[in-house]
Amino acid sequence: MISRAVEKICFSDTFGRQMRFIAGPRQVGKTTLAKIFLKRQGDEPLYYNWDKREIRQRFKKEPYFFRSDTLGKKADKKRWVCMDEIHKYPKWKDILKDYFDSFEEQFQFIITGSARLDLFRKSGDSLSGRYFLFRLLPLSLFEILNHPLPLPTKKAKVFIEENIQSRYHQSEMEHLIRYSGFPEPFSKGDEIFSSNWHREYVDSLIKEDLRDLTKIHDLENVATLMTLLPERVGSPLSINSLREDIEVSHNAARNYLRSLILTYIVFEIPPYTKKIQRALRKEKKIYFFDWSLVTDPAKRFENYVAVELKNRVELWNVATAYKFEIYFLRSRDGRETDFLITRNQTPYFLVEAKITDSDIASHNIHHAKQLGNIPLVQLVYKPDILKVGKENHYVISASRFL
């Protein structure tokens, strides 16, 4: 069983009495994570899937049904309860508010779900102060190797040099890139199974999640958009170009893209503009959480690195007292550095993703200098590469650094 880094963080005493909301892409392991944790706590029977009619019927007859399942048992500690997919039930926020306010001394609540857990936060939040949100993303290389989460240090140079003092894990990384970071196809490791699994995964996302969570009626246009996006991975995305290809209005194309972001199919990385002269200020880049949908090897590798970095940023934001964000750099003359990690809005280090071992391009060095001589890491797909240059420049095999 692969241990997920977010588990040690979100269930720690650091987050006190608040409910733990765990969101993320479909079939990424949210339910499995919750069930494993409940079993370790001796609370395995207190898992409730609100997709099941029997749970909804129990609620209608007895709103506090979970309390009945603990009667007669020794109350020497708070019991953990998981409400899975409760966000699909009407007035679910009011239900959770009641549960928390009535039973916070006896129970701690885990709420698992996907898009809607993020969606409701954008409107009036009646649960304010009663929960913390954590995101579970596809598997990272350090997780499948059962390594601890690499935590950032105050100085990026120290953090980077700590992370290059390890051996290469090329075969494990290649397996991850080939089959994706979704636990089922990754663990199966079979080409035919993986191909069918990913195809069905996309179909179910479009037919179910998008239909349930958005007001989009013409899902065929969204499916068409899905076929156009893989070739645009890693480049600033023009909504106007998408509009022309799909032959819809600008607003419609923008809404289709937002729906894919909402349902954890893709995510955006914005451009960083501070301190960069003549920066391109508009278009964002998009990447798939399921990088196996990207067929071009160089684009797939960059997409994989993007998800690895996003996962770290999400984890660092809940495991430390600092705010980390991920950007890209691109000037008007087209010179680009793939990723910039910031710490409390201050540039921390740069990352460039390359399939082959090559010298660091001069514009990347220039970007690092402009941002205060921050470290620049060029991650390469090729194994057995480790070059430490002057002025905090590194060329490292991704299978070693990640």
C-alpha positions in Angstrom: 0.0 0.0 0.0 1.4 3.4 -1.0 1.4 5.9 1.8 0.1 9.4 0.8 1.9 12.4 2.2 -1.3 14.4 2.8 -2.5 11.7 5.3 0.2 12.6 7.9 -0.4 16.2 7.5 -4.2 16.5 7.5 -4.9 14.1 10.4 -2.3 15.6 12.7 -3.3 17.5 15.9 -2.1 20.7 14.3 -5.5 21.2 12.7 -7.4 20.7 15.9 -11.1 20.2 16.1 -11.9 21.4 12.5 -13.4 19.0 9.9 -10.9 17.7 7.3 -12.2 18.3 3.8 -10.2 16.2 1.3 -10.8 17.1 -2.4 -9.1 16.1 -5.6 -9.6 14.4 -8.9 -11.8 11.3 -9.3 -10.3 8.0 -8.4 -7.1 9.5 -7.0 -7.5 7.6 -3.7 -9.5 9.9 -1.4 -11.9 7.1 -0.2 -9.0 4.7 0.2 -7.1 7.2 2.3 -10.0 7.8 4.6 -10.8 4.2 5.0 -7.2 3.3 5.9 -7.0 6.1 8.4 -10.3 5.0 10.0 -9.1 1.4 10.3 -5.9 2.5 12.0 -8.0 4.5 14.5 -10.4 1.6 15.2 -13.2 3.6 13.6 -13.6 1.5 10.4 -17.5 1.2 10.8 -17.9 5.0 10.8 -17.4 5.4 7.1 -20.6 6.5 5.3 -21.0 6.8 1.5 -23.8 9.2 0.7 -24.1 7.8 -2.8 -25.7 4.8 -1.2 -29.5 4.9 -0.8 -29.3 3.1 2.6 -27.2 5.9 4.1 -29.6 8.6 2.8 -32.6 6.7 4.2 -30.9 6.3 7.5 -30.3 10.1 7.6 -34.0 10.8 6.9 -35.1 8.5 9.7 -32.4 9.5 12.2 -30.3 12.6 11.3 -27.6 11.6 13.9 -27.4 8.0 12.8 -23.6 7.8 13.1 -23.9 8.4 16.9 -26.0 5.3 17.2 -23.2 3.2 15.7 -21.0 4.1 18.7 -23.5 3.5 21.5 -22.2 1.0 24.0 -18.6 1.5 23.0 -16.0 2.9 25.3 -15.7 6.7 24.8 -12.1 7.2 25.8 -11.3 9.4 22.8 -12.9 11.4 20.0 -14.1 9.1 17.2 -13.3 9.8 13.6 -16.3 9.8 11.1 -16.1 10.0 7.3 -18.9 11.4 5.3 -18.0 10.5 1.7 -19.8 12.3 -1.2 -22.2 14.1 1.2 -21.7 17.2 -1.0 -24.1 15.6 -3.5 -27.0 15.7 -0.9 -29.3 18.8 -0.7 -28.4 21.3 2.0 -25.3 19.3 2.8 -23.5 22.4 4.3 -26.3 22.9 6.8 -26.1 19.2 7.8 -22.3 19.4 8.4 -22.7 22.6 10.3 -25.2 20.9 12.6 -23.0 17.9 13.0 -19.9 19.9 13.8 -21.7 22.3 16.2 -23.5 19.5 18.0 -20.8 16.9 18.3 -17.4 18.6 18.0 -16.5 17.2 21.5 -17.2 13.6 20.6 -16.4 13.3 16.9 -14.0 14.5 14.3 -15.2 14.6 10.8 -13.6 13.7 7.5 -15.4 14.9 4.4 -14.2 13.5 1.0 -15.3 14.6 -2.4 -14.2 16.3 -5.6 -15.2 19.4 -7.5 -18.1 20.6 -5.4 -16.0 20.9 -2.2 -14.0 23.6 -4.0 -17.0 25.1 -5.8 -18.9 25.9 -2.7 -16.0 27.9 -1.2 -16.5 30.5 -4.0 -19.9 31.4 -2.7 -21.2 32.2 0.7 -19.4 29.8 3.2 -21.6 28.9 6.1 -18.9 26.5 7.3 -16.3 29.2 7.8 -14.0 28.4 10.6 -15.2 24.8 10.9 -12.9 23.0 8.4 -9.6 22.9 6.6 -9.3 21.9 3.0 -6.7 19.5 1.7 -6.1 18.3 -1.8 -5.1 14.8 -2.8 -3.5 14.8 -6.2 -2.0 12.0 -8.3 0.9 10.0 -6.9 4.3 11.6 -6.8 7.6 9.8 -7.2 8.6 10.3 -3.6 5.4 8.7 -2.4 5.7 5.5 -4.5 9.2 5.2 -3.2 7.9 5.6 0.4 10.1 8.6 1.0 9.0 11.5 3.3 7.8 14.7 1.8 10.8 17.0 1.0 10.2 20.1 3.1 11.5 23.5 1.9 14.2 25.3 3.9 14.6 29.0 4.3 17.2 29.1 1.5 16.3 27.4 -1.7 19.9 26.5 -2.4 20.0 24.4 0.8 16.7 22.7 -0.1 17.9 21.8 -3.6 21.3 20.5 -2.5 19.6 18.3 0.1 17.4 16.9 -2.6 20.3 15.9 -4.9 22.0 13.8 -2.3 20.1 10.7 -3.3 20.2 7.9 -5.9 18.4 7.7 -9.2 14.9 6.0 -9.5 14.6 6.0 -13.3 12.5 2.8 -13.7 10.0 3.9 -11.1 9.7 7.4 -12.7 9.3 5.9 -16.2 6.5 3.6 -14.9 4.8 6.6 -13.3 5.0 8.7 -16.5 3.8 5.8 -18.6 0.7 4.8 -16.5 -0.1 8.1 -14.7 -0.3 8.9 -11.0 -3.8 7.4 -10.6 -3.4 4.4 -8.2 -5.3 1.8 -10.2 -3.6 2.0 -13.6 -0.3 2.7 -11.9 -0.5 -0.4 -9.7 -1.8 -2.6 -12.5 1.0 -1.6 -14.9 -0.7 -3.1 -17.9 -0.9 -1.3 -21.2 -4.3 -2.5 -22.3 -5.9 -2.0 -18.9 -4.4 1.5 -18.7 -5.6 2.5 -22.1 -9.1 1.4 -21.4 -9.1 2.8 -17.8 -8.0 6.3 -18.9 -10.6 6.3 -21.8 -13.4 5.4 -19.4 -12.1 7.9 -16.9 -12.4 10.8 -19.3 -15.8 9.7 -20.5 -17.2 9.4 -17.0 -15.8 12.9 -16.1 -17.5 14.5 -19.0 -20.8 12.6 -18.8 -21.3 12.7 -15.0 -19.2 15.4 -13.2 -19.6 18.0 -15.9 -23.3 17.3 -16.3 -24.0 17.4 -12.6 -21.8 20.5 -11.7 -22.2 22.8 -14.7 -25.0 24.2 -16.8 -23.3 23.2 -20.0 -25.7 21.3 -22.2 -23.6 20.6 -25.3 -21.0 18.3 -23.7 -19.8 17.3 -27.2 -18.1 20.6 -27.4 -16.3 19.9 -24.1 -15.3 16.5 -25.5 -13.9 18.3 -28.6 -12.0 20.7 -26.4 -10.5 17.8 -24.6 -9.0 16.5 -27.8 -7.5 19.9 -28.6 -5.8 20.6 -25.3 -3.0 17.9 -25.2 -1.1 19.5 -28.1 -1.4 22.9 -26.3 0.1 21.7 -23.0 3.1 23.8 -21.9 2.2 26.8 -24.1 0.2 29.9 -23.1 -3.3 29.1 -24.0 -5.4 31.4 -26.2 -9.1 31.2 -25.5 -9.7 33.0 -28.9 -7.8 30.2 -30.7 -9.9 27.6 -28.9 -13.1 29.5 -29.8 -12.2 29.4 -33.5 -11.3 25.7 -33.4 -14.5 24.7 -31.7 -16.6 27.3 -33.5 -18.3 28.7 -30.4 -18.4 32.1 -28.7 -15.5 33.4 -26.6 -17.6 33.1 -23.4 -18.6 29.5 -24.3 -15.0 28.4 -24.8 -14.0 30.1 -21.6 -16.8 28.3 -19.7 -15.8 25.0 -21.2 -12.2 25.5 -19.9 -13.4 26.5 -16.5 -15.5 23.4 -16.3 -12.5 21.2 -17.0 -10.6 23.1 -14.2 -13.5 22.8 -11.8 -13.7 19.0 -12.3 -9.9 18.5 -11.8 -9.3 17.5 -15.4 -6.8 20.3 -16.0 -5.2 23.0 -13.9 -3.8 26.4 -14.8 -0.4 28.0 -14.1 -0.4 31.8 -14.5 2.5 33.9 -15.8 4.7 35.7 -13.3 5.1 39.3 -14.1 6.8 41.1 -11.2 10.4 42.1 -11.9 10.3 40.6 -15.4 10.6 43.3 -18.1 8.3 43.0 -21.1 6.5 40.1 -19.6 3.5 38.5 -21.3 0.6 39.3 -18.9 -2.4 37.4 -20.3 -2.5 33.8 -21.2 -2.0 31.0 -18.7 -0.6 27.6 -19.3 -2.7 24.4 -18.7 -1.7 20.9 -17.7 -3.6 17.7 -17.2 -3.7 15.9 -13.9 -3.7 12.8 -16.0 -0.5 13.4 -18.0 -1.0 10.1 -19.9 -3.5 12.0 -22.1 -0.5 13.9 -23.5 1.1 11.8 -26.2 4.1 14.0 -27.2 7.0 12.8 -25.1 8.5 16.2 -24.3 5.1 17.7 -23.5 4.1 14.7 -21.4 7.4 15.0 -19.4 6.8 18.7 -18.8 3.2 17.9 -17.8 4.4 15.3 -15.3 6.9 17.7 -13.8 4.1 20.3 -13.5 1.9 17.9 -11.5 4.9 16.9 -9.3 5.6 20.6 -8.5 1.9 21.4 -8.0 1.6 18.5 -5.6 4.6 19.8 -3.6 3.2 23.3 -3.5 -0.2 22.1 -2.2 1.5 20.0 0.5 3.9 22.7 1.5 1.0 25.1 1.9 -0.6 22.9 4.6 2.6 21.5 6.1 4.4 24.8 6.7 3.6 28.3 7.8 4.4 29.8 4.3 2.5 30.4 1.1 4.0 28.8 -1.9 2.8 29.3 -5.5 3.8 28.1 -9.0 4.1 30.3 -12.1 5.9 30.3 -15.4 8.0 33.0 -17.1 7.6 34.1 -20.7 8.7 37.4 -22.3 7.2 38.9 -25.4 10.0 37.6 -27.6 8.9 34.0 -26.7 11.7 33.2 -24.3 10.3 31.0 -21.5 11.2 29.3 -18.3 8.8 26.5 -17.5 8.2 27.0 -13.8 8.9 29.4 -11.0 8.2 28.5 -7.3 7.6 31.5 -5.0 7.6 31.6 -1.2 5.5 34.3 0.4 5.3 36.0 -3.0 9.1 36.0 -3.3 10.9 34.0 -6.0 12.3 30.8 -4.5 13.7 28.8 -7.4 13.2 28.2 -11.1 12.6 24.8 -12.9 13.1 24.0 -16.6 12.0 20.5 -17.9 13.9 18.9 -20.7 13.8 15.4 -22.3 17.5 15.4 -23.2 20.6 16.5 -21.4 21.6 20.0 -22.6 23.2 23.1 -21.5 21.0 25.6 -19.7 19.7 28.2 -22.1 21.0 31.8 -21.6 17.5 33.2 -21.2 16.8 30.9 -18.2 20.0 32.2 -16.6 19.0 35.7 -17.3 15.6 35.1 -15.7 17.3 33.7 -12.6 19.5 36.8 -12.4 16.5 39.1 -12.8 14.8 37.5 -9.9 17.7 38.0 -7.5 20.1 35.2 -8.6 17.7 32.5 -7.4 18.6 28.8 -8.0 17.8 27.4 -11.4 17.2 23.7 -11.8 17.0 22.0 -15.2 15.3 18.6 -14.8 16.0 16.1 -17.5 14.3 12.9 -18.4 17.6 11.1 -19.1 19.1 9.2 -16.1 22.4 9.6 -14.4 22.7 13.4 -14.8 24.0 15.6 -12.1 25.8 18.9 -13.0 26.3 21.6 -10.4 27.3 24.9 -12.0 28.3 28.2 -10.6 25.7 30.8 -9.5 23.2 28.2 -8.2 22.6 26.4 -11.6 21.9 22.7 -11.6 21.2 20.1 -14.3 19.7 17.0 -12.6 17.9 13.9 -13.7 14.3 14.2 -12.6 14.4 10.7 -11.2 17.0 11.9 -8.7 15.6 15.3 -7.8 11.9 14.4 -7.6 
